[in-house]
Amino acid sequence: MVEVVTSRQIYDDAKSALASAEFSNSVHIRRVWSTSFGRSSLVGRSLDYLTFYAATFIRLLKDTKPGDVLVAETDPPLISVVVAIVAAIRSAKLVNWVQDLFPEVATALGFKGMNGGFAAFLKRLRNWSLRRAAMNVVIGEGMKQRLIEEIGTAEKIQVIHNWSDSKQIQPILRQENPLVKEWLLEDKFVVSYSGNMGRAHEFRIIMDAAASLFGNKEIVFLFIGAGAQLDWIKQEADRQMASNVILKPYQPRNRLSYSLGVADIHLVSLNPVLEGLIVPSKFYGILAAGRATIFVGSKDGEVAGILEDEECGITIESNESDELVTRILELNRDREYCNDLGVKARELFLKKYNSRYALEQWKFLIDMI
């Protein structure tokens, strides 16, 4: 039997109170209690994490039997340490599913207190849980290289990329997309950023491009989602009096084909100092939707390498706002080329990044342990 231990919160609604237990597709879901301060405050978010750690430890200790496989997905950070302790006590097998590297991310972003001795202590704890594991699954080649440097071996590290569902997200023709009309985008070339607007992402270059293209009535910048930098984006749009910037909240899962498909091109961004520590998960939904990507970040990065190898998008360095403007204008003029990039994106998705392919890799890994 598969059992999932998770939070009662929803990602963008900390005050939600989901059921404490539920069965879905033969999976037993257990939702443990935690505080519910949400993501707006680092202190509150830390308390949410700590109470979740404690509740998860108790739940796993009750439910885990010798020989069970425990998969620890690293959100919240350092949950692998909690699960590793339970695995040791109950003689279970541990698999770490590493979505990002903490505390390195916090240190790179300059979070207060996340450097020096304290960060080194957290890293030692994290590395202990990685060495204790039967396998560590990472979501990119750059991340794999980082972990090899940390634990000194590649034997316990395997790359399985994140994915999207090919049935849930499908390419939608603009004339068949109800959001095009609902959001008044019929005659627009839509440059979209969809997902978390967090501290890891670059927005200055995007807002500079929006300001430069303000006089072009065809091109609009559409932001869908929320996050720590949303307020700054709103303030910047107001300061620039940028009527070509449109803001929308997160969309329900059953509208993802529409919300992702409303764009002509999608923007994905990542602060270059975070390469190898994070892979932007929004990228896989964009591939599934069959849309071109402009990646703003390091040309040596994970997403940049995929775009170059598969010819389904473009990379712009984080300080090249003029180049970003130039490439948007080129794609607007050459809609056929833009569409071709999207077709290649969908083909790549079906070949490498759909849920069926990824789950086959996961099944093989767990059967092997």
Summary of the structure (lengths in Angstrom):
residues: 369
radius of gyration: 21.2
end to end distance: 16.7
largest distance: 65.4
contacts: 1199
relative contact order: 0.10
helix: 46%
strand: 20%
